[in-house]
Amino acid sequence: MDVLPDLSNLSTFTFTQDYRPTSGNTSNRTINDSIEIDGAEKTLYGGFSFDTQVNDGESETFDVVIKNLTLDGHFLTNGYGISTSNEDNMPVRAVNLTLENCIIKNFTSKGLYMTSFQSLIVKNCTFVDNATGDDTNIKGDYAFDVNLIGVKNVTIEITGCTFSGDCGEKSAVKITQRGVSGSSDDKNDFTITEPACIEYVKMSGNTFSTADRTDADITLGSRIANNTTGNKSYTSAFDVSIVADGTTRVTKSSAVGEYMNIVLTDGSNLTSTSEIVTGMEQTGKSAFVLESGSAVISGYIPSTISLSIAQDASASVGAEGLKSDGMIYTVNNNLSGSVEGNQVVNTDISVNPGYDDDEDLPPYIPSQSSNDDDTVTIVACAAAAAVAAILAVFLVIDRKG
């Protein structure tokens, strides 16, 4: 099989046959400048990596489009399909990456692992049997792993994609923004001195049919590992919109061994709006809203989270029960079942439930919308007091069965 030609100084490249990335077939082909690649339904038996360190004379961003291509890691050991890795050097050189109509499969480490990009658009792509390795803390954990370091105002859109087979032990998809090294939200495994910041994440039309080994569909934020005690609330403090395609379970890790589980029905829309405080001790607060559809909720909601059940939605407490140190807001009692902690405020939507300045409540509450349809919206309010102990925040979407 021929080796992929040199792509340097090319603005476009179209595959005419299948290729391997290098002569030894042990590494990915590196891209360090803007290019549009059309796979023309061919296969690269390896992957692409992006050079995200700024060298003299280079711009701080570059644009890459990859479409109609299969990336197959069958012949690689510990391989990545799409990757960037700059965890030590500032400024970060960020790629604007679009993947469209691609198949990424058989990579033992991860199908996608990216630390440095400005925008990521993934449309109508298929991810099959990635992150199949045994090292479930590094290379066998997430099939699609966005682990942002040192980049700002990042946008992410994932639409119409399919995740199937073995997609790692922890989750098919993970999206997190890391703080600075030395802060309590991380494990000091990198040396970047600027926190990453995501502007928004939009996901819709994505389906998950993963193997039993894969615990979750989508994780937002960093997990709390058993051997860490740091605050990770910053890592998921970004705006999110997720429309479920099929029955989808949402899980948020609140503390070691504690989770909030939300089982969404097909077509349900879950959003979150977040607030962050940066510095050496980055913290984050998030307000989740079930905008429409129905859900079953169980587990634990920490004080850094509020959850609202909008007027056009309904929810019930699951058989496992629900405890809340954060706030739950309902409209006309559209959450059935009891909540341990009694952190539930009900309104008929004409009344703003408000908050007590002496209480340590989440930063968001529902209020009457100015829209004609009178749907519940989320508005920001001033934090009443400094949060004494910010718990870890992340979101996992998982569908079982």
C-alpha positions in Angstrom: 0.0 0.0 0.0 1.3 3.4 -0.9 2.3 6.1 1.6 0.2 9.2 1.7 2.0 12.0 -0.3 3.4 15.0 1.3 0.6 17.5 2.1 2.9 20.4 2.9 2.2 23.6 0.9 -1.1 22.1 -0.5 -4.4 23.9 -0.1 -6.4 20.9 -1.3 -5.9 17.2 -1.7 -8.2 14.5 -3.0 -7.7 10.8 -2.4 -7.5 8.6 -5.5 -6.7 5.4 -3.6 -6.2 4.0 -0.1 -3.1 5.1 1.7 -1.1 4.5 4.9 0.2 7.6 6.7 3.9 6.8 7.0 6.3 4.2 5.8 6.5 2.6 9.2 2.8 2.8 9.7 3.4 3.6 13.3 2.3 7.3 13.5 -0.2 9.8 12.1 0.5 12.3 9.4 1.0 15.8 10.8 -0.8 18.8 9.4 0.5 22.3 10.2 -1.3 24.6 7.8 -4.7 25.2 6.3 -6.0 22.5 3.9 -9.2 20.9 2.6 -9.0 17.1 2.2 -11.6 15.1 0.2 -11.3 11.4 0.9 -13.5 10.5 -2.1 -14.8 7.5 -0.1 -11.2 6.1 0.3 -9.4 4.9 3.4 -6.3 6.2 5.3 -5.0 3.3 7.5 -3.9 5.7 10.2 -4.9 9.2 11.3 -4.0 12.9 11.3 -2.4 15.0 14.0 -2.2 18.8 14.0 0.8 20.9 15.0 -0.6 23.4 17.5 2.6 25.1 18.7 3.3 28.5 17.3 6.5 28.8 15.4 8.1 31.9 13.9 6.0 33.4 11.1 3.0 31.2 11.7 -0.6 32.4 12.4 -2.2 31.5 15.7 -5.0 29.6 13.9 -5.4 27.5 10.7 -8.4 25.9 9.0 -8.7 22.2 8.1 -11.6 20.4 6.4 -11.6 16.6 6.2 -14.6 15.0 4.4 -15.7 11.7 2.8 -12.8 9.8 4.3 -12.4 6.7 6.4 -9.7 6.7 9.0 -8.9 3.1 10.1 -6.5 2.3 13.0 -6.4 -1.4 12.4 -2.7 -1.6 11.8 -1.7 0.8 14.6 -0.9 0.2 18.2 -2.1 2.9 20.6 -3.3 4.9 17.7 -5.4 8.1 17.4 -7.7 8.9 14.5 -7.6 12.7 14.9 -5.3 14.4 17.5 -3.7 17.5 18.8 -1.6 17.6 21.9 -0.1 20.9 23.2 -0.2 20.8 27.0 2.9 22.8 27.7 3.5 25.7 25.3 1.9 29.1 25.1 0.6 30.7 23.0 -1.4 27.8 21.6 -1.9 27.5 17.9 -5.5 26.6 17.4 -7.0 24.7 14.5 -10.5 25.3 13.1 -11.5 21.8 12.2 -14.5 20.5 10.2 -15.1 16.7 9.9 -17.9 15.8 7.5 -19.1 12.4 6.3 -16.2 10.6 7.8 -15.8 7.2 9.4 -13.3 6.8 12.2 -12.8 3.3 13.5 -10.5 0.8 15.2 -8.2 3.2 17.1 -7.2 1.6 20.4 -6.3 4.9 22.1 -9.0 7.3 21.0 -10.9 8.1 17.8 -10.4 11.8 18.5 -8.3 13.5 21.1 -7.9 17.3 20.8 -6.5 19.8 23.3 -6.1 22.9 21.0 -8.7 24.2 18.6 -10.9 27.3 18.1 -13.9 25.6 16.5 -14.9 22.0 15.9 -17.7 21.0 13.6 -18.5 17.3 13.3 -21.3 16.5 10.9 -22.7 13.1 9.8 -19.7 11.1 11.0 -19.5 7.6 12.3 -17.2 6.5 15.2 -16.9 2.7 15.6 -14.8 0.7 18.1 -12.4 3.4 19.3 -10.7 3.7 22.7 -10.6 -0.1 23.0 -7.3 -0.2 24.9 -6.9 -1.5 28.4 -5.5 1.6 29.9 -8.8 3.1 30.9 -7.3 6.2 32.6 -5.5 7.4 29.5 -6.1 5.6 26.2 -9.1 3.3 26.7 -11.5 5.8 28.3 -13.2 8.0 25.8 -13.6 7.4 22.0 -14.1 11.2 21.3 -12.1 13.2 23.8 -12.1 17.0 23.8 -9.6 18.0 26.6 -9.1 21.7 26.0 -6.0 23.5 27.3 -5.1 27.1 26.9 -7.7 28.1 24.2 -10.5 30.7 24.5 -14.0 31.2 23.1 -14.1 27.7 21.7 -17.3 26.6 19.8 -18.3 22.9 19.3 -21.1 21.5 17.1 -21.7 17.8 16.8 -24.7 16.8 14.6 -26.0 13.7 12.9 -23.2 11.5 14.2 -23.2 7.8 15.2 -21.2 6.2 18.0 -21.2 2.4 18.1 -19.3 -0.6 19.3 -16.7 -0.3 22.0 -16.3 3.4 22.7 -14.1 3.3 25.7 -14.8 2.4 29.3 -16.0 5.7 30.6 -17.9 7.5 27.8 -18.2 7.7 24.0 -17.8 11.5 24.1 -16.2 13.8 26.7 -15.9 17.6 26.5 -14.0 19.5 29.1 -12.2 22.8 29.6 -9.1 22.6 31.8 -7.9 25.2 34.2 -4.4 26.3 34.8 -1.8 23.9 36.1 -1.5 24.0 39.9 -5.2 24.9 40.3 -7.5 22.5 42.3 -9.6 21.6 39.3 -6.9 19.4 37.8 -4.3 16.8 38.6 -1.3 19.0 37.7 -0.6 16.9 34.6 0.3 19.9 32.4 2.0 23.3 32.5 -0.3 25.7 30.6 -0.8 29.0 32.5 -4.1 30.2 30.9 -7.4 28.4 31.5 -9.4 27.1 28.5 -12.8 28.6 27.9 -15.7 27.1 25.8 -18.3 29.5 24.4 -20.9 26.9 23.6 -21.5 23.2 22.8 -24.4 22.2 20.5 -25.4 18.6 20.0 -28.3 17.1 18.1 -29.3 14.1 16.0 -26.5 12.0 17.5 -27.2 8.3 18.2 -25.4 5.9 20.5 -25.3 2.1 20.4 -22.3 1.4 22.4 -21.0 -1.8 23.9 -21.7 -2.7 27.5 -18.2 -1.7 28.6 -18.9 2.0 27.7 -20.6 3.5 30.7 -21.8 6.7 29.1 -22.7 8.5 25.9 -21.6 12.1 26.6 -19.6 13.6 29.4 -19.3 17.3 29.9 -16.5 18.2 32.3 -13.8 16.2 34.0 -14.7 13.2 36.1 -13.8 13.1 39.8 -11.4 10.3 40.2 -11.2 8.3 43.4 -7.6 9.5 44.0 -8.4 13.2 43.7 -10.1 15.7 45.9 -9.8 18.9 43.8 -12.6 21.1 42.6 -13.5 20.4 39.0 -16.6 22.6 38.7 -14.8 24.9 36.3 -14.3 22.2 33.7 -18.0 22.0 32.7 -19.0 25.6 33.2 -20.0 26.3 29.6 -23.2 26.7 27.7 -24.8 23.6 26.3 -27.7 22.6 24.2 -28.5 18.9 23.7 -31.4 17.4 21.8 -31.8 13.7 22.6 -32.1 11.3 19.7 -33.8 8.3 21.3 -34.0 7.6 25.0 -30.9 9.1 26.6 -29.6 9.0 30.1 -27.9 12.1 31.4 -25.5 11.7 34.3 -23.6 14.4 36.2 -20.8 13.5 38.6 -21.3 15.5 41.8 -18.6 14.0 44.0 -16.7 10.8 44.2 -19.3 8.1 43.8 -22.3 10.5 43.5 -24.2 11.3 40.3 -27.2 13.0 39.0 -29.0 10.9 36.4 -31.6 12.2 33.9 -33.2 9.8 31.5 -34.4 11.9 28.5 -37.1 10.7 26.1 -36.6 11.1 22.3 -36.6 14.7 21.2 -36.2 16.2 24.7 -34.1 19.3 24.9 -31.7 19.8 27.8 -29.7 23.1 28.1 -27.3 24.6 30.6 -26.1 28.2 31.2 -23.0 28.6 33.2 -21.0 31.2 35.1 -17.3 31.0 35.7 -14.8 32.7 38.0 -11.2 32.5 36.8 -7.9 32.8 38.5 -5.8 30.1 40.2 -8.9 28.7 41.8 -11.3 28.5 38.9 -14.9 27.7 39.9 -18.1 27.2 38.0 -21.8 27.2 38.5 -24.4 25.8 36.0 -28.1 26.0 35.6 -29.6 23.0 33.7 -33.1 23.3 32.1 -35.3 20.6 30.7 -36.7 22.8 28.1 -39.1 20.2 26.5 -40.0 16.6 26.6 -39.9 14.4 29.7 -37.3 12.8 31.9 -36.7 10.6 35.0 -34.3 12.2 37.5 -32.4 10.4 40.2 -29.1 10.6 42.2 -27.6 13.8 43.6 -27.6 17.5 42.7 -24.8 19.5 44.3 -24.9 23.1 45.4 -23.2 24.4 42.3 -26.1 23.2 40.1 -29.7 24.3 39.6 -32.2 22.2 37.6 -35.4 23.7 36.2 -38.3 21.8 34.6 -39.8 24.2 32.1 -43.5 24.7 31.5 -43.4 22.5 28.3 -41.6 19.6 30.1 -42.3 17.1 32.8 -40.2 14.9 35.0 -40.4 12.3 37.8 -38.1 11.1 40.5 -36.6 7.7 39.7 -36.7 4.6 41.8 -33.1 5.3 43.0 -34.3 8.5 44.7 -33.1 12.0 44.4 -31.1 14.2 46.9 -30.4 17.8 46.2 -28.2 20.4 47.8 -28.7 22.6 44.8 -32.1 24.0 43.7 -34.8 22.4 41.6 -37.4 24.7 40.0 -40.7 23.4 38.7 -43.8 24.9 37.1 -47.3 23.7 38.3 -45.7 20.8 40.1 -44.4 19.2 36.9 -41.9 17.1 38.9 -43.5 14.1 40.6 -42.0 12.2 43.5 -40.1 13.3 46.6 -36.7 15.0 46.8 -34.4 14.5 49.9 -33.3 17.9 51.1 -36.5 19.7 50.0 -34.6 21.9 47.6 -37.6 22.3 45.3 -39.3 25.6 44.4 -42.6 25.5 42.5 -44.1 28.4 40.6 -47.2 28.9 38.4 -44.7 30.8 36.0 -46.3 34.2 36.9 -44.3 34.3 40.1 -40.5 34.6 40.3 -39.5 32.4 43.2 -36.6 34.6 44.0 -33.8 33.8 46.4 -32.7 34.5 50.0 -29.6 36.6 50.3 -28.6 34.6 53.3 -28.7 31.3 51.5 -26.0 29.8 49.4 -28.1 29.1 46.2 -27.1 28.5 42.6 -26.8 31.6 40.5 -29.8 31.0 38.2 -33.5 30.9 38.7 -36.5 30.6 36.3 -38.5 33.7 35.6 -41.5 34.6 33.4 -40.4 34.9 29.8 -41.1 37.9 27.7 -41.9 35.5 24.8 -45.5 35.1 23.8 -45.5 31.4 24.5 -44.8 32.0 28.2 -42.1 29.3 28.4 -39.8 29.3 31.4 -36.4 30.9 30.8 -33.2 31.1 32.9 -31.9 34.5 34.2 -28.8 35.2 36.1 -28.8 36.7 39.6 -26.0 37.9 41.8 -24.3 35.2 43.8 -25.5 35.6 47.4 -22.3 34.4 49.1 -19.1 32.7 48.1 -19.6 29.0 47.7 -17.7 27.4 50.5 -17.0 24.1 48.8 -17.5 23.9 45.0 -18.3 20.4 44.0 -17.2 18.9 40.7 -19.5 19.4 37.8 -19.7 17.4 34.6 -22.5 16.0 32.4 -22.7 12.6 30.9 -25.3 11.4 28.5 -25.8 7.7 28.5 -28.3 5.3 27.1 -28.5 1.8 28.3 -30.1 -1.1 26.4 
